[in-house]
Amino acid sequence: MHNRQLLSGYVLHKRPYRETSLLVDFFSLEYGRVSAVAKGARGNSKSDRKSLLQPFQKLEFELIGRSQLKNLGRVEALQGAVKVRQSGLYCGFYINEILSRALQQEEPVEEVFTHYEKTLDLIANVDNNALGEFEPILREFEFTLLLALGYLPDFSVDAQSGADINENALYSFNPQIGFSPCGEDQKRAIKGEYIRAIANGNYGDKSQPHIKQIAKFICRTALVEVIGPKPIKSRELFR
C-alpha cells in the first residue's frame, strides 16, 4: 500500500485510542480489513469524522502511512447509510464481528466485500422482523466467507473414500476434513440428502427447519476454525 491511499468501504469496529482518538477497523474493497487511527475523532463531539465513522455507511477514506496501523485522513460518505433495524441491526453487528475476526490485515477479498453489501441490503429489506427470516441470509454470507478463505467443506464427496455423498447414508462433520460416514449412534449424524440440500442452497425452506439447523451447525463449526473458540459477542443480542 502506498504512503497515501484512497479506499472505499465500511467501518467494522471502532474503539477508544489514547485520549481523544479512535482506532478503527475498516472493511475495504481494495485491501480487505485495514486499521487506522482517527486522531481527535473521540474528543470533539462535533467532529464530522466522528459522525461518519458509523457501521453500515459506505465511505471513501484516506489512509496515510506505511506501517500496518495507519492514520486516517479525510472521510466522505459515498451514499446514505443502510437502514437496518431491530433484528437486522443485530445481524449486521454479527457479520461485522466475524469479519473483524476472520480477515487478515490488508488481504483483499473482493467477492466477500460484494456479498457483504448484498447482505446489508437484504437484511435491511426483510419485512418480517422474526429472526428466522434472517437466518438464510446469514448462512449464505457465512458460506461465502468460508469459501473465500478456503474453509468451506466439500459437500459433494465422502471425505474418507472420495465417493459421492449418498443421500440415504449418515455422515458426521469435521471441519478439518469434511463429511465422513457414521452410524445412527453418532451425535449430530447428518443425512446425506440434507447435505445435498444445503449444497444446493436449500436451507431457507420454512417447511424444513431441521435443514436450517443443520446448516447453522455446519457454519458455526467451520467458523471456529477461522475465528477461534472465543464466543461471538454479538450473538448475545439475539437472546
Secondary structure, 3 states (H helix, E strand, C coil): CCCEEEEEEEEEEEEEECCCEEEEEEEECCCEEEEEEECCCCCCCCCHHHHHCCECCCEEEEEECCCCEEEEEEEEECCCCCCCCCHHHHHHHHHHHHHHHHCCECCCCHHHHHHHHHHHHHHHCCCCCCHHHCHHHHHHHHHHHHHHHCCCCCCCECCCCCCECCCCCEEEEECCCEEEECCCCCCCCEEHHHHHHHHCCCCCCCCCHHHHHHHHHHHHHHHHHHHCCCCCHHHHHHC
